[in-house]
Amino acid sequence: MDSIFAVKYRDGVIIAADQQNARSILVYQHNLDKITELTSHSAMGLSGPNCDIVNFGEYIQKNLALYEHMNHGSKLSTSAQANFVRGILAEALRKGPYQVNLMLGGYDEKSKEGSLYYIDYMATLQKVNFGVQGYASNFCLSIFDREWKEDMSYEEAVEVIEHCIGELNKRFMIDQPNFIIKAINADGVSVVKYGADPDDN
C-alpha cells in the first residue's frame, strides 16, 4: 500500500512518500518517515513491509557512514551509492530477500547536479528522471510523463509532486492522508513539508 514517488529537477531531486504504516486492514501509524537520509546529500524513499524498510534503510545508512569515516570524509557519488544498494539487494536475493522497492536520489557536489535511481527488490537498477514505487504508479506515471521537463525548477517539481498527491487522494481507494516530501540539492537534504510530524511519537 506504499506510495513512493520522486522527480529530478534542474538543481536536485525531490522524493515524496506516504506516512502510513499499515498491514492488511490495520493501520498502525500515520506519521512514519519512509525517506531515509543516507548522507548529507542523498536519501532514499522505501516501499515495503515496515520491518524491512527500517532494517534495510538503517543498514545502508550505517554502511555509507562507515565508508565515509574510513575514507577521511570522502563520500560515494550517488551512482556509487545506488550500485552499492543494488549489490546488497542482489546478494540478499539469493539468501533471504529484502521486500523493499526504492527511489534513491542525491546531489553530487563535484558534478553539481542531482541524479535519481529506481531500484526494486529484484536488484533492478535504472537511472531515471522520475519514478514511482507502489500502487501510486497506477496514478502518477502519466502525470510525470505529461508534466516533467528537462529544465524544471524547484517550484515546478514541487507542483508536480502535489498533483500526484492530489490524484491519489481523489482516485485511490485506500486513504493516505499524510505525505512527507524531501528535497535534495546543493544545500543537502531538507524537508519540504509533511502531513504529520515524524518526530511526534
Protein Blocks (a to p, Z undefined) as FASTA:
>chain_A
ZZcdddddfklccddddfbdcehjbcfbfcbcfbdcfblmbccddeddfklmmmmmmmmm
mmmmmmmmmngopacdfklmmmmmmmmmmmmmmmmccfdddddddddfklopacdddddf
kopacddfbdcedjklmmmmmmmmmmgcfklcfklmmmmmmmmmmmmmmmmmbacfbccd
ddddfkopcdfbdfbdfklZZ
